[in-house]
Amino acid sequence: MKTQHNLFLLFAGIPALLCSSTGFACPTCNDFPQLLTTIGVASPTRTAVASGNYSATTTWSGGATPTLADVVLIPPGVTVTVNNLSAFGRSIIVRGTLKFATNVNTRLRVETLAIDSGGTLTIGTDALPIAANRTATIQIIDNATMTVDGGHLARGVIAAANTTIRMVSASLRPPYVTLTNSTNAGATTLRTTTAVPASWQVSDDVVIPATQFTRRWVASMPGAGTDRLPNEMCQLASIITGTNPGFTVSPALDFSHPRADDSDPEVRLHVANLTRNIVVRSENAAAFERSGHAMFMTNNVIIRGVRFENLGRTDKFAIVSDPRLDTDAYNVPGGNKDSNPRGRYAVHFHKAGPDDTTIAKVENSVVVGTPGWGFVNHSSRVDFNDNVAFDFDGAGFASEDGDEQGSFDGNIAIGGRGNGEFSILRTVFENFGRTDQGDMGFTGEGFWFQGPDVSVTNNIAAGCKGAGFLYWPVGRFDTLNVPGGAGSSQKGHFTGRPLDTIRPIPTGVVPRKWDYNGDGNADAYVLSDFPLKAFSGNIAYGCLTGLKIRFCNHPSNSAFGKIQDEDLEGELLRADGQPAGELTQAVRIPFNIDDSLFWNNLNGIHGHYLTECRFRNIKVIATGARTSPFSEPIQYSQEAGQGAIGLDFHTQVGAGNSISFNNVLVRNYSTGMWRQGIPGNGSARPAGGGITYEGCVENVFTEDISTGVAKGKAWFDQILKTDNVPDQPQ
């Protein structure tokens, strides 16, 4: 199933482009034709009249090469090759082919690079990649006057459907290495468990993650302010070979990066490499509201070895607003109130079709410095493998609507900053401004997932102010794609899993359905009735919470309560074969959380509104339990590396229940397990399950905190909402 964004529909007089992933008109896709009009497709000032080099006057109409003031058009059947460091264009519309030479250093400076239907952008291929000793750069310029379009798509690299995108480097740097030991402040020599990859080079940018969660934010990078955990970026000064391999860094480390347990070979510190020789960057790194973004409305994309630097205009520190009007005040402080559009992320696959047979590949690439999300799968089918996300406000990796397919494997996310609300407001509940806008993933998560159908394996999240991994697999409250179109009384709906048979329902699952328009017919399946596809081999450390899962495989309708004063439970249809009125009923199957490690996170694993889940071969460990006495007014010690709650579950666990534990270790947490939903017996361990507690002050604590006898109350008192209350738990 292919999402339709074909631009010829505009010229056929069809006003609205339909996304097959939703069945409704897509405002962003409809903005693409408007974008082309705005950036001057009807009256280009320089047109390629023959295939040739960008620098050759014979390639262009008028016998002159484009300047920064020109609107450039590359028509079908014409191939233009960027062959030096001096290629320019105010806007470039590609309907033929724009390619970069692979054996020389190249750079293109442009405000908006739009690849139209049928067009191709090639910056190296698998057969002929950009040479390892060469660079290829797209630099998004920042003119004094920005090009304005109503959808705020302008400025960046934007590809329509039915396009071909290839960005491939010959130098594929493995994303990270592991260190043999903890590191101390002042260190310059770091030893690795294996030889440093041959593609890592002196002067490469590297980042060492924070390994302890703390509320004492630091200026971890020059000029960074005080809103980050101590994640440190420096450069490789030398490579050490031989039997004791490693490297030296410059400058010396400002902070210590201790492991939770130096004797445990599984507890390792990672160093990620941020350097790539294909670069897409914003010219004005100081003003993200004037930055570029990369959007692909196609799955026909291969990206290998690319650094996306200072891209993205969706500010996750603020609530999104969806623009609909042109204005000269676009993105000017104090100007257009709708200047924080969603979907303007660093690397964004936008509704390219989650069931398309073509699978996009993003590998060995980097996002560094973005105010929103880094790598994003939005109603598309993408494999994200071996990538690095660093220094992001919202989330490093994300799936947006919940119907996505593909995988996240071998990636590392470091340095989620977040908007600072998690100590006051729960992740979604109580934050009605975010909920009403369908604006999720804003507290600095390493990985944020709105749906269950992506595979999540062998990833790392470190030094994030939010959760390392967070699942909210109920879909997104969609305020844009409203059934009935403009003027409809309906304010929005929850996105769901497609009804088509291309993606088979897992054997044994009988889900509920959504009826968006009230005609009694199903329009989509309810996402929260499906099990997670795969979660194994993942690691999180130095984060607020290691793994958080809410409303997954669970009958509660609480996630679908009133939003914008609309009762969305009224759109639910019961599962096949269920009695009338039993809207919470569906047939679900078990799924597994396997072989994962969570260390030095304030909280280990949080699972509320979760059923039929089996935790197997899991470690949740911290350097030491928090020891503040119950009577202290501060809710917990601010010192890093101490664990508050190891396991936090809003259900009864043990024999005969639908959450099980097999070979799960909880070490050095003040409360080994917080188990809500059962009054009394706060000191009792759950029956069965295979949980081992080591060094936990309290083994089990329930929600009956009225007696004040359990130390858990010292860490989570929802009445005292101070900056010291960590996540409440929620």
Summary of the structure (lengths in Angstrom):
residues: 730
radius of gyration: 25.6
end to end distance: 37.5
largest distance: 85.4
contacts: 2802
relative contact order: 0.08
helix: 6%
strand: 36%
